[in-house]
Amino acid sequence: MKKTIVSIVGLSLLLGAAGGVYAGANLQEIKAYLNNDIKVKVNGATVQLLDAQGNVVTPITYDGSTYLPARAIANSLNVAVDYDAASNSVLFGEKVDGTPVNAGQTFYQAIKDPNLTKYKSKDYTEVIKDTKSSGSNFTLEPKGKYQKLYLQVAAIGSDVQLKIQDKNSVLLKQDTVSIADGLKTIEVNIAGLSDVTVFYSYENDDKSGIFVPLTTSYYK
């Protein structure tokens, strides 16, 4: 794995978040300075620090230390960052608990008919199931909050070929799911990505298809 290095003196992190996040927080007023002379390098290359809206953000110097916005640094390092208001915590990388992919997204092509959502006698409640074409795609929307996608896929009748890409058509993962695999879990690094598209194909006959449970496929 490629080692990631941030070149900065006295590095500390602050999360760039909306003002509403801080309501009721235990804040202490300080006098600090915006430091436009500080440069950040990742693996030797200078990077521009940006907030979630794409605006340039400036490091802050306070009491001999330099503070950088956590979201901008996380994006530069290709690490997911999120804020948990319930625990007032900044979350980097994979979360402890998985979040089903359908928890924050509506899948209009999803099937919820109990007669069609079962695989090996287990009912998965909401699935993407396609047995009528030889291939198509669907989009997932992690919204940049997660580090990994764990996508569960089962092949029906014949092997299924998968390609998972980001919105710029960069290939994130390519895999084959066979019938013998059963319900296969495919791990994909999606750090910082707002959406990814899953392309699939299989033999063009009336006995083949794909089964993707949306309740047990999850982000972390």
Buried (B, 14 or more C-beta within 10 A) or exposed (E): EEEEEBEBEEBEBBBBBEEEEEEEEEEEEEEEEEBEEBEBEBEEEEBEBBBBEEEEBBBBBBEEEBBBBBBBBBBBBEBBBBBEEEEEEBBBBBBEEBBBBBEEBEBEEBBEEEEEBBBEEEBBBBBBBBBEEBBBEBEBBBEBBBBBBBBBBBBBBBBBBBBBBBEEEEEBBEBEBEEEBEBBEBEBBBBBBEBBBBBBBBBEEEEBBBBBBBBBBBBB
